[in-house]
Amino acid sequence: MARASTPIVRAGGDWAAVMGSRLGQRPSDLSHHAVEQTRRRLRVALISFSLVFVVLIGRLADLTTSYEVIGSSKAAQTIVKQERPIITDRHGVVLATQISTTTLGADTSQIENGAAMARQLSEILPRLNQSRAAQLLSRQGPYVKLQTGLTPDERRAVLNLGNPALQLKKATSRVYPNGEVASHIVGFSSSDMRGLSGIELWLDQGEEFSLLDNQFETSLDVRVQHSVRDELMRAMEKFSAKGAAAAIMDVHNGEIIASVSLPDFDANRPTASPKSTHFNKIIQGKYELGSVFKVFTVAMALDGGYVTRDDIFDASEPMKIGPEKISDDHPQNRPLTVDEILVHSSNIGSSKIALQVPEQMHEEFLQRLGMRDRIATDFPARVRPAPVSRWTDIERATTSYGHGISVSPLHVLVAGGAMINGGVLYPPSLQKVAMPIGQRVVSAQTSSTLRDMMRRVVTVGTGKKANVEGYAVIGKTGTANKAQQGTYNEDARITSFLSGFPGHAPRYVMLVMLDEPTGIEATYGQTGAGWNAAPTSGNIIKRIAPILGVLPNRDATQQEAKLLNLRQTAMAEPTSGGSYAP
C-alpha cells in the first residue's frame, strides 16, 4: 500500500504562498548591480527552499493521520500505519472499521494567551474540554492535539476563525459500530491504529490468519452475541451477581458463535470504563467450576471400562478420606446408580467413581481433554489452568466434582463439546473452519450414553429449569464456593451450567457462568446453579435457537415424554441387578 502525505490546512492561510509572494517583490530605485545581487540571493534562497520542501515532503510521508504529544520540547511524532482490516461477524456485519475524520491541533509557539483561545474554541466545539485545552495551549512546545473527530460544521467554524496557529488535519479513526457487544473478543486499538487487545492485537502479532479484500471474518454471529449479552445482563440484575459470562461453540468444528464477559466496555471508549472491565472471564479467568466436572469424571470411568451406568455406589452417608469429609449438596441418603449420581449431582458418588480409576489414568484423561495446558486456538491471551498439586486420593476425589482444579470456562466449553458430539475434541476457533481436525477423546458410545444421562439431568435432576420445550436440552449444573486466601468462602459462589442443544443431535454446546449470584425470594434464598445458571441457559437457548436455524421438534418431545414416564415407573420399583461398589 502506497503511503500518502497527510494534508494539513492552516486556518490563517498557506505559509508557502505568503513566502512566495514576498519573494516575488521587487524593490524600486535599485542600481543594476544591486538588482543582480538580489537576483542571485533569490536564486540561492529558492534552491534552499526547494531542498527544504523536498525534505518536508519526505517527512510528511512518514506522518500518521493522528497526532501524539511527545513533550514540550519536541514536535509531535507519529507513525504511518497501513489501513487495518475490517473485522466482521460470520454474516458480514461490521464489528470494526475505520472512518476519515478531522483532527484539530495548534502551533503553541504562535499563541500568546492559551486560556483565551481555549474559551474561543469552546464556543464552537461543545465537546472540547476547555480547562484541558487551556493547559495544552499554554505549553511551550510547537504542537498540541486538541480534539479529534470534528464534524464538517465544526471544521468550517475553526476555519472561519482565521487563526494561523490552528491546524486541521485529516485523520483515520478506528470505530466499533456495536460498542460493547463483542468488545472483549474484537478488542480495540490506539489512536495511532495499533491493536491493543482482542483480535485487534492478534492481527498485529504476525499470527496466521486469512483476509479477503482486507476483511477479517470471524466465526461470531452478532445476533446471537447480542441476545446472549442481553440475557446475561438480565440474570446479573435479577440475581445481583458481580459478573457473568457465556460462550457458545459449534460442536462439529469448534467455531465460536458467541462469547460474552460481563461487565464489559465500549470499544470506542475503552478508557471510560475501569480497567477491570477489560478482563475476559471466558479466556483469561481461572475458576473452580464445580459439578460440571462430573460429566468428565463419569466419561473417564465409562470410557475406560471401570464402571457401567448401572453400577451402584453407596451415597447414604458422608464419605471420609483421611481427616477430610465429603458430603452431598442434594443428599439422597441411599445407594445411587452412576446415572443417578450425575442426575442428583452426588459428590460422594462422583468421588467413589473417580477412585475406581487408576491415578495415572485420571491425570492422563484430563490431559487428553486439554485441562492441563493452554488451549491451542487463535484466541489471544489464553490462560494456563492451575495444576493439581498432588494426585492423592483426596485430590482425585475433589477434582472429580470440580474442586481443587482451576480452569478457564473455555476449557470446560471445549471439553464439553467433545462429550456430546460423538467423542471428538475440536480446538475452538474465532474464524470459520473449512476442514475441522479433531482428536478423539472418548468413544462414540460413551458420548451417546453421556447425552442420555445429561438429558435426565434436565428432565428430572438439578437442571430442570434449563429445559426448553422442543429442544431436548442436555446439561449439567455446577456450583462451587470461591477459593479465597487458601480457604473456601461459603458466602461467595461461582455457578455454571454446561448445556447442549438440540439434545437428540447436538449442534451447539454452551457454558453459562454467574459470579456470586445471591438468593432471592423466587429461589427461596437458594444460590445453587440449578436456581440461576440453569434457567439463564434455558432463556438463552429459547432466544437464540431460532436465530441459529434450530427449530423445535415437537414429535421428539412427545416421544421423550412417553419414555420418561416408563423410566420413572421402572425407577419406582426395587432396584435389581448391577454391581455394588461401596
Protein Blocks (a to p, Z undefined) as FASTA:
>chain_A
ZZdddddddfkbpfklmmmmmmmpccehiafklmmmmmmmmmmmmmmmmmmmmmmmmmmm
mpcfbdcdfbfkbccdddddddddddddfkopafbdcdddddddddfklpfblmlmmmmm
mmmmmklcfklmmmmmmpmbfbdcfbghiafklmmmmmmnopakbccddddddddfklmn
oklmnopadfkopafbhjllmmmnopacddeehiacdfbdfklmmmmmmmmmmmmmmnop
abdcdddddfknopafbdcddddddfklmmlpcfklmpcfklmpccdebjmlmmmmmmmm
mmnopacfkbccdfkbccdehjbccddfbdghiacdfklmmmnopaklmmmmmmmpcfkl
mmmmmmmnopmbccddfbehiacddddfbacfklmmmmmnopaiacdfklmmmmmmmmmn
nopacdddfbdcfbacdddfbdfklmmmmmmmmmmmmmmmmmlmmpcghklpacdddddd
ddeehiacfkbccddddddddfklcfbdcddddehiacdfklnopabfklmmmmmmmmmm
mmmmmmnopacdfklmmmmmmmmmmmmmmmmpcceejiddZZ
